[in-house]
Amino acid sequence: MDVQVSEAAQPPKKDVYSVWALPPEDVTARVKKLMVGLRSEFGGPEFEPHVTVVGAISLTEDEARDKLKKACEGLKAYNVTVEKVATGTFFYQCVFLLLHPTTEANALDGSVKSLSFPITRLALYKTDTEDKTLKSWQKVTEITLQPNYGVTATDFSA
């Protein structure tokens, strides 16, 4: 006897989502240039420069959108400062900016270790952690944070 389950009875599809803080466009361009230099020497996947706020959680898209929206309701823009360039022990953190420069990254952009910039946007990304090429990763939505008048756009020069 063949039993078929209707689509309505199936649980909602869950995927892996992450929340990223997005740097301003000029900082993004600068970090992308640094990433291109590192990839040309060491290889690795291409992805958008970001600060991981929440990493790899399994939710439905509706749950992920709702949680991001609620979390951003009282959140204001904030400044971050790169403390050092560091290396990690797993695939997604081979080289990263820890909000002590390594020689590799400093050779490409010596002042990146003192970079400071405002975070005014958070984005929800679908991030399948099994996809080591990162090509399936995609932005789902983006939220602009409420202005924080103590945060200035002039702070991101190094």
Beta strands, then each sheet from edge to edge (+ up, - down):
strand 1: 15-22
strand 2: 51-59
strand 3: 78-81
strand 4: 84-87
strand 5: 95-98
strand 6: 116-119
strand 7: 121-126
strand 8: 138-144
sheet 1: 2+ 1- 7+ 8-
sheet 2: 3+ 6-
sheet 3: 4+ 5-
end
